[in-house]
Amino acid sequence: MDLSDQLAQRISLPPRREETPHATIKTSDDDPNILVLVGLRDAVESALRAIVSRVPYVSYEYNKYGPYTTIVARVRGIENGRCVAEYGELVLLVQNSPKCLEGSSQVVHIVKPATHSDKKAIAYPGIAILKDTLVLLDDGMGKVIFSEHIRDPERRATLLTLSSSLTRQGFSIRWRSAAKASPLEKIARDLEEALNELNTVKSRQYKVGDVVTEGEAIAFVILTRPSKEYLDDIRNSVVPTARGHHIMRTCGRLTEFADIVDFMTRYIDRNELYKALLYAIAESSLGKRFYIKHRKPPSKVIDLGPMETVDIVDSSRLGKVLVGRRAIKSGGVYDGLGIPKERGDIVLSFIPIDAWFIVHRYIGVDGEEKGIYININTPPEICLESRTISYLDLFVDVVYSENEIKIIDEEELDKAVENKLLGQDFVKAVRETIDYIKNNIDYIIPLVRSLHQ
């Protein structure tokens, strides 16, 4: 298992460099809250099981059809100027396809896997052969592509020389990061084995639905605030670590600040320091504009806002509560409430910084309350640098109408658990949150109605 430098530093473990890793764990370039596991299927599955079984409150997505998996797909034809093919439920956007005949079969390799929420993968024609140090591509293009980690000019020149005989035959070679330090004997052996495997594979007959060669598997693990707090405690058993360390690490450029706060734990109780940190961040957000990042497992993000923070409330039962105000800009229907959403409506959001829910109060242009909606989610993360408040939505919500509460979308949570997007720890948290809301609804509703309008 290989850890990226950034991730290894975060959890105070050395990256493994002695041998070619079967899987790599790194932070997503697009979202620091997501860990990406990529590599051989068995290694990725093993690493994923280890993380999910140990770290609570993580959502994850696994795809065995990862990069360089070669499959036989059925061509659907040209759609919106792109060649589209199908493989089971998977939709493939085939790039650089020399022909795109509807109903024909085509051998393609995946370069960008599909996700649960977007079942479209990007693929290229031809077979891919995956080895430790390289990927051999039978694409007729004769290109050489280097991993970004291979920066040494001499090593690049050597790899170009080794590639030349194959690129002249129209094969492309993608040199993987392991090629930057592997012995040349190992690299030459990988090249020879890849070519032999390619010739063997090409000699066989395949039909639509077949997997021609197995590539990499890929998994995405979404870290929530409680999972980051757990990782803080684990890291603290190795090196002094403040609670909130991983939240700061995933909130912009706060690396040095996180190190300073870690150092402060030598002098201040960790729990008291964390409480002070959360409260200070909440207080500092007053009067600023934020966007709410409403994450739905496994990979959908809905941006709500902009929302102006208009008040901070100290509640005897809920602790510190952030109050936000935003205006509705387009019409429609409010989910769960079933009432019209009109331009000019006001939404007041009551965000307890330590609770598993957020209360939204909807007010019409006439000043009358339209309804109250309680979203169940992980405790929020407030990031001052990016001006975002983010959480993981847990599907189940509570609607308050005519002095009664109604629990909705419980089947969505059941479906998420069935699809292995969420674990039983989330189910327990949702049930406990629903019970809390039911037992405290006579306190919550008057509180939210008494605040800003």
C-alpha positions as CSV (number, residue, x, y, z in Angstrom):
1,M,0.0,0.0,0.0
2,D,1.4,3.4,-1.0
3,L,0.4,6.7,0.7
4,S,0.6,10.0,-1.0
5,D,3.1,12.4,0.6
6,Q,0.2,14.7,1.7
7,L,-1.8,11.9,3.3
8,A,1.3,10.3,4.9
9,Q,2.1,13.6,6.5
10,R,-1.5,14.0,7.7
11,I,-1.5,10.7,9.6
12,S,2.2,10.7,10.5
13,L,3.1,7.6,8.6
14,P,6.0,7.2,6.1
15,P,5.0,6.7,2.5
16,R,6.0,3.2,1.3
17,R,8.6,3.4,-1.5
18,E,10.6,0.2,-1.2
19,E,8.4,-1.8,-3.6
20,T,5.8,-1.3,-6.3
21,P,2.5,-0.7,-4.4
22,H,-0.6,-2.8,-5.3
23,A,-2.8,0.2,-4.3
24,T,-2.5,3.9,-3.6
25,I,-4.4,6.0,-1.2
26,K,-4.5,9.7,-1.8
27,T,-6.6,12.8,-1.2
28,S,-8.8,13.7,-4.2
29,D,-7.5,16.7,-6.2
30,D,-11.1,17.9,-6.5
31,D,-12.2,17.6,-2.9
32,P,-9.9,17.2,0.2
33,N,-12.8,15.5,2.1
34,I,-12.5,12.5,-0.2
35,L,-9.9,9.8,-0.1
36,V,-9.2,8.0,-3.4
37,L,-8.1,4.3,-3.3
38,V,-6.9,3.0,-6.7
39,G,-5.0,-0.1,-7.7
40,L,-5.4,-3.8,-8.1
41,R,-8.9,-5.0,-7.1
42,D,-7.9,-7.3,-4.2
43,A,-5.7,-4.6,-2.7
44,V,-8.3,-1.8,-3.1
45,E,-11.0,-4.0,-1.6
46,S,-8.7,-5.0,1.3
47,A,-7.8,-1.3,2.0
48,L,-11.5,-0.2,1.7
49,R,-12.6,-2.9,4.2
50,A,-9.9,-1.8,6.6
51,I,-11.0,1.8,6.5
52,V,-14.7,1.2,6.7
53,S,-14.4,-1.3,9.5
54,R,-12.3,1.0,11.6
55,V,-13.3,4.6,10.8
56,P,-16.9,5.5,11.8
57,Y,-19.3,7.6,9.8
58,V,-17.7,7.4,6.4
59,S,-19.6,7.1,3.1
60,Y,-17.9,5.2,0.3
61,E,-18.3,4.2,-3.3
62,Y,-16.5,1.3,-5.0
63,N,-16.1,0.6,-8.7
64,K,-14.4,-2.6,-9.9
65,Y,-14.4,-1.1,-13.5
66,G,-11.7,1.4,-12.8
67,P,-9.0,2.8,-15.1
68,Y,-7.5,0.6,-17.8
69,T,-10.2,-2.1,-17.5
70,T,-10.8,-3.3,-21.0
71,I,-14.4,-4.4,-21.9
72,V,-16.5,-5.2,-25.0
73,A,-19.3,-2.7,-25.2
74,R,-22.3,-2.4,-27.6
75,V,-22.3,0.9,-29.6
76,R,-25.4,3.0,-29.2
77,G,-24.4,5.5,-31.9
78,I,-23.6,9.2,-32.2
79,E,-25.4,11.3,-29.6
80,N,-24.8,15.0,-29.3
81,G,-21.7,14.6,-31.4
82,R,-20.2,11.9,-29.2
83,C,-19.8,8.2,-29.7
84,V,-21.9,6.4,-27.0
85,A,-21.7,2.8,-26.0
86,E,-23.3,0.6,-23.4
87,Y,-21.9,-2.1,-21.0
88,G,-24.7,-3.3,-18.8
89,E,-26.1,-0.3,-16.9
90,L,-22.8,1.6,-17.7
91,V,-22.9,4.3,-20.4
92,L,-19.6,4.9,-22.1
93,L,-18.5,8.1,-23.9
94,V,-15.9,6.7,-26.3
95,Q,-13.3,9.2,-27.3
96,N,-11.4,9.2,-30.6
97,S,-13.4,6.3,-32.0
98,P,-12.6,5.7,-35.7
99,K,-16.0,4.3,-36.3
100,C,-19.3,4.4,-34.3
101,L,-21.7,2.0,-35.9
102,E,-25.0,1.6,-34.0
103,G,-25.4,-2.0,-32.8
104,S,-21.8,-3.0,-33.4
105,S,-19.4,-4.3,-30.6
106,Q,-16.3,-2.3,-29.7
107,V,-13.3,-3.2,-27.5
108,V,-12.6,-0.2,-25.3
109,H,-10.6,0.6,-22.1
110,I,-11.9,2.9,-19.4
111,V,-9.9,6.0,-18.5
112,K,-12.4,7.8,-16.2
113,P,-14.8,5.5,-14.3
114,A,-18.4,6.1,-13.7
115,T,-19.9,7.1,-10.4
116,H,-23.0,6.0,-8.6
117,S,-24.8,9.3,-9.3
118,D,-23.4,9.6,-12.9
119,K,-23.2,6.3,-14.6
120,K,-21.2,7.7,-17.6
121,A,-17.6,6.6,-18.0
122,I,-15.1,7.9,-20.4
123,A,-13.3,5.3,-22.6
124,Y,-10.9,5.0,-25.5
125,P,-10.8,2.3,-28.2
126,G,-8.4,-0.6,-27.8
127,I,-7.0,-2.9,-25.2
128,A,-5.0,-1.8,-22.1
129,I,-2.5,-4.0,-20.4
130,L,-1.7,-3.0,-16.9
131,K,1.7,-3.7,-15.3
132,D,3.5,-2.4,-12.2
133,T,5.4,0.2,-14.1
134,L,3.4,0.9,-17.2
135,V,0.2,0.6,-19.1
136,L,0.5,-0.7,-22.7
137,L,-2.3,0.7,-25.0
138,D,-3.2,-0.9,-28.3
139,D,-4.7,2.4,-29.6
140,G,-2.8,3.0,-32.8
141,M,-1.6,6.4,-31.6
142,G,2.0,5.7,-30.7
143,K,2.2,8.1,-27.8
144,V,4.3,8.2,-24.6
145,I,2.7,9.6,-21.5
146,F,4.6,10.1,-18.2
147,S,3.2,10.1,-14.7
148,E,3.5,13.5,-13.1
149,H,5.8,11.9,-10.5
150,I,8.4,11.1,-13.2
151,R,10.3,14.4,-13.3
152,D,13.9,13.4,-13.7
153,P,15.0,14.2,-17.3
154,E,17.5,11.3,-17.5
155,R,14.8,8.8,-16.4
156,R,12.4,10.2,-18.9
157,A,15.0,9.9,-21.7
158,T,15.7,6.3,-20.8
159,L,12.0,5.5,-20.8
160,L,11.5,7.2,-24.1
161,T,14.3,5.0,-25.5
162,L,12.6,1.8,-24.1
163,S,9.3,2.9,-25.6
164,S,10.5,3.7,-29.1
165,S,10.3,0.2,-30.7
166,L,6.6,-0.2,-29.5
167,T,5.5,3.3,-30.4
168,R,6.8,2.8,-33.9
169,Q,4.2,-0.1,-34.1
170,G,1.4,2.3,-33.1
171,F,1.2,1.2,-29.4
172,S,1.0,3.9,-26.7
173,I,2.8,3.6,-23.4
174,R,1.7,5.3,-20.2
175,W,4.6,5.2,-17.7
176,R,3.3,4.9,-14.1
177,S,4.8,6.5,-11.1
178,A,6.6,3.2,-10.1
179,A,8.7,3.6,-13.2
180,K,10.6,6.6,-11.7
181,A,12.7,4.4,-9.4
182,S,12.2,0.8,-10.5
183,P,15.3,-1.1,-11.8
184,L,15.6,-1.0,-15.6
185,E,15.5,-4.8,-15.6
186,K,12.1,-4.7,-14.0
187,I,10.8,-2.1,-16.4
188,A,12.1,-4.1,-19.4
189,R,10.5,-7.2,-18.1
190,D,7.2,-5.4,-17.7
191,L,7.4,-4.2,-21.3
192,E,8.0,-7.7,-22.6
193,E,5.3,-9.3,-20.5
194,A,2.8,-6.6,-21.5
195,L,3.5,-7.2,-25.2
196,N,3.1,-10.9,-24.8
197,E,-0.1,-10.5,-22.9
198,L,-1.5,-8.2,-25.5
199,N,-0.7,-10.6,-28.3
200,T,-2.4,-13.4,-26.3
201,V,-5.5,-11.3,-25.6
202,K,-5.8,-10.2,-29.2
203,S,-5.8,-13.8,-30.4
204,R,-9.0,-14.7,-28.5
205,Q,-12.6,-14.2,-29.4
206,Y,-14.8,-11.9,-27.3
207,K,-18.5,-10.9,-27.2
208,V,-20.4,-8.0,-25.8
209,G,-20.4,-8.0,-22.0
210,D,-16.9,-9.6,-21.7
211,V,-14.1,-8.2,-19.6
212,V,-11.0,-8.5,-21.8
213,T,-8.4,-7.4,-19.3
214,E,-8.8,-6.4,-15.6
215,G,-7.5,-2.9,-14.9
216,E,-7.5,-1.0,-11.6
217,A,-10.4,-0.8,-9.2
218,I,-11.2,2.5,-7.6
219,A,-13.0,3.5,-4.4
220,F,-13.9,6.9,-3.0
221,V,-14.2,7.4,0.8
222,I,-16.0,10.5,2.0
223,L,-14.9,11.8,5.4
224,T,-17.4,13.5,7.6
225,R,-16.8,15.6,10.6
226,P,-17.3,12.7,13.1
227,S,-14.9,10.5,11.1
228,K,-12.3,13.3,11.1
229,E,-12.7,13.6,14.8
230,Y,-12.0,9.9,15.1
231,L,-8.9,10.2,13.0
232,D,-7.8,13.1,15.2
233,D,-7.9,10.8,18.2
234,I,-6.1,8.0,16.4
235,R,-3.4,10.4,15.3
236,N,-3.1,11.8,18.8
237,S,-2.1,8.4,20.0
238,V,1.0,8.8,17.8
239,V,1.8,12.5,18.0
240,P,0.0,15.4,19.8
241,T,-3.0,16.2,17.8
242,A,-5.8,18.7,18.4
243,R,-9.4,17.7,17.8
244,G,-10.3,19.6,14.6
245,H,-6.9,18.8,13.0
246,H,-8.4,17.0,10.0
247,I,-11.2,19.6,9.6
248,M,-8.5,22.3,9.4
249,R,-6.5,20.2,7.0
250,T,-9.4,19.9,4.6
251,C,-10.4,23.6,4.9
252,G,-8.1,25.5,2.5
253,R,-4.6,26.5,3.4
254,L,-4.7,25.9,7.2
255,T,-1.8,23.5,7.5
256,E,0.5,25.7,9.6
257,F,-2.5,26.8,11.7
258,A,-3.3,23.1,12.3
259,D,0.3,22.5,13.5
260,I,0.1,25.4,15.9
261,V,-3.2,24.2,17.4
262,D,-1.7,20.7,17.7
263,F,1.1,22.2,19.7
264,M,-1.4,24.0,22.0
265,T,-2.7,20.6,23.2
266,R,0.4,20.3,25.3
267,Y,-0.9,23.2,27.5
268,I,-4.7,23.1,27.0
269,D,-7.2,20.3,27.4
270,R,-8.0,18.9,23.9
271,N,-11.8,18.9,24.3
272,E,-11.9,22.4,25.8
273,L,-9.6,23.6,23.0
274,Y,-11.8,22.0,20.3
275,K,-15.0,23.6,21.8
276,A,-13.3,27.0,21.9
277,L,-12.2,26.5,18.3
278,L,-15.6,25.6,17.0
279,Y,-17.3,28.5,18.9
280,A,-14.7,31.0,17.7
281,I,-15.2,29.9,14.1
282,A,-19.0,30.2,14.5
283,E,-18.7,33.7,16.1
284,S,-16.3,34.8,13.3
285,S,-18.8,33.8,10.6
286,L,-21.3,36.4,11.8
287,G,-22.2,38.9,9.0
288,K,-20.5,36.9,6.3
289,R,-21.9,35.2,3.2
290,F,-21.7,31.4,3.0
291,Y,-22.7,28.7,0.7
292,I,-24.2,25.5,2.1
293,K,-22.6,22.4,0.6
294,H,-25.3,19.8,0.8
295,R,-23.6,16.5,0.1
296,K,-25.7,13.5,-0.8
297,P,-23.9,10.1,-0.8
298,P,-21.9,9.1,-2.6
299,S,-20.8,12.0,-4.7
300,K,-23.5,14.6,-5.4
301,V,-23.0,18.1,-4.0
302,I,-25.8,20.7,-4.1
303,D,-24.8,24.3,-3.4
304,L,-27.4,26.3,-1.5
305,G,-27.1,30.0,-1.2
306,P,-25.6,32.5,-0.9
307,M,-26.7,32.7,2.8
308,E,-25.9,35.6,5.1
309,T,-25.2,34.7,8.7
310,V,-27.4,37.0,10.7
311,D,-27.2,35.8,14.3
312,I,-25.5,33.5,16.8
313,V,-27.7,32.0,19.5
314,D,-26.7,30.2,22.7
315,S,-29.3,27.6,23.3
316,S,-29.7,25.8,26.6
317,R,-30.3,22.5,24.8
318,L,-28.6,22.9,21.4
319,G,-25.5,24.8,22.3
320,K,-24.2,27.3,19.8
321,V,-26.6,27.9,16.9
322,L,-25.7,29.7,13.7
323,V,-28.7,31.5,12.0
324,G,-28.5,32.1,8.3
325,R,-30.8,34.0,5.9
326,R,-31.1,33.5,2.1
327,A,-33.6,34.5,-0.5
328,I,-35.3,32.2,-3.0
329,K,-34.5,33.2,-6.6
330,S,-36.7,30.8,-8.6
331,G,-40.0,29.1,-8.3
332,G,-41.0,25.5,-7.8
333,V,-42.1,23.3,-5.0
334,Y,-40.5,22.8,-1.6
335,D,-39.3,19.2,-1.2
336,G,-41.2,17.4,1.5
337,L,-43.5,20.3,2.2
338,G,-45.4,20.1,-1.1
339,I,-46.0,23.8,-1.1
340,P,-45.2,26.4,-3.8
341,K,-41.7,27.9,-3.8
342,E,-41.8,31.5,-5.0
343,R,-39.2,34.0,-5.9
344,G,-38.7,36.4,-3.0
345,D,-39.4,33.8,-0.3
346,I,-37.0,33.8,2.6
347,V,-35.3,30.8,4.2
348,L,-34.1,31.1,7.7
349,S,-31.6,28.2,8.5
350,F,-30.9,27.3,12.1
351,I,-27.6,25.4,12.3
352,P,-26.6,23.9,15.7
353,I,-22.9,23.4,15.3
354,D,-22.8,20.2,17.3
355,A,-26.1,18.6,16.2
356,W,-27.1,16.1,13.6
357,F,-29.8,18.3,12.0
358,I,-30.5,21.7,10.5
359,V,-33.8,23.5,10.7
360,H,-35.1,25.5,7.7
361,R,-38.0,27.9,8.2
362,Y,-39.7,29.0,4.9
363,I,-41.4,32.5,4.9
364,G,-43.4,33.8,2.0
365,V,-43.2,37.3,0.5
366,D,-46.2,38.2,2.6
367,G,-44.2,37.5,5.8
368,E,-46.3,34.4,6.6
369,E,-44.7,31.1,7.5
370,K,-45.0,28.5,4.8
371,G,-43.5,25.5,6.6
372,I,-40.6,24.1,8.7
373,Y,-38.3,21.4,7.4
374,I,-35.7,19.6,9.5
375,N,-32.8,18.1,7.5
376,I,-31.0,15.2,9.2
377,N,-27.2,15.3,8.4
378,T,-23.8,15.0,10.0
379,P,-22.7,17.8,12.2
380,P,-21.7,20.8,10.0
381,E,-18.1,21.9,9.2
382,I,-17.8,25.7,8.9
383,C,-14.9,26.7,6.7
384,L,-14.2,30.5,6.9
385,E,-11.6,30.4,4.1
386,S,-13.9,29.0,1.5
387,R,-17.0,30.5,3.1
388,T,-18.8,27.1,3.1
389,I,-20.8,25.1,5.6
390,S,-20.8,21.5,4.6
391,Y,-22.3,18.3,5.9
392,L,-23.4,14.8,4.6
393,D,-27.1,14.5,4.1
394,L,-28.5,11.3,5.6
395,F,-31.7,11.2,3.4
396,V,-34.3,11.1,6.2
397,D,-36.0,14.4,7.0
398,V,-38.6,15.7,9.4
399,V,-41.5,18.0,8.3
400,Y,-43.4,20.1,10.8
401,S,-46.8,21.2,9.8
402,E,-50.1,22.0,11.6
403,N,-48.4,21.2,15.0
404,E,-47.5,17.7,13.8
405,I,-44.2,16.1,12.7
406,K,-43.9,13.7,9.8
407,I,-40.8,11.6,9.1
408,I,-40.1,11.3,5.3
409,D,-37.7,9.5,3.0
410,E,-36.9,6.7,5.4
411,E,-36.9,4.3,2.4
412,E,-34.1,6.4,0.8
413,L,-31.9,5.7,3.9
414,D,-32.7,2.0,3.6
415,K,-31.8,2.1,-0.1
416,A,-28.5,3.8,0.7
417,V,-27.6,1.1,3.2
418,E,-28.6,-1.6,0.8
419,N,-26.3,-0.1,-1.8
420,K,-23.5,0.1,0.7
421,L,-23.3,3.9,0.6
422,L,-23.9,4.2,4.3
423,G,-23.3,1.9,7.3
424,Q,-25.3,0.9,10.3
425,D,-23.5,3.6,12.4
426,F,-25.4,6.2,10.3
427,V,-28.7,4.4,10.7
428,K,-28.2,4.5,14.5
429,A,-27.4,8.2,14.4
430,V,-30.4,8.9,12.3
431,R,-32.7,7.0,14.7
432,E,-31.3,8.8,17.7
433,T,-31.7,12.2,16.0
434,I,-35.3,11.5,15.1
435,D,-36.0,10.5,18.7
436,Y,-34.2,13.7,19.9
437,I,-36.3,15.9,17.6
438,K,-39.6,14.2,18.6
439,N,-38.7,14.7,22.3
440,N,-37.7,18.3,21.9
441,I,-40.0,19.6,19.2
442,D,-41.9,21.8,21.6
443,Y,-38.6,23.5,22.4
444,I,-37.1,23.6,18.8
445,I,-40.1,25.1,17.0
446,P,-40.7,28.1,19.4
447,L,-37.0,28.8,19.3
448,V,-36.7,29.0,15.5
449,R,-39.9,31.1,15.3
450,S,-38.6,33.6,17.9
451,L,-35.5,34.4,15.9
452,H,-34.8,36.7,12.9
453,Q,-37.3,37.3,10.2
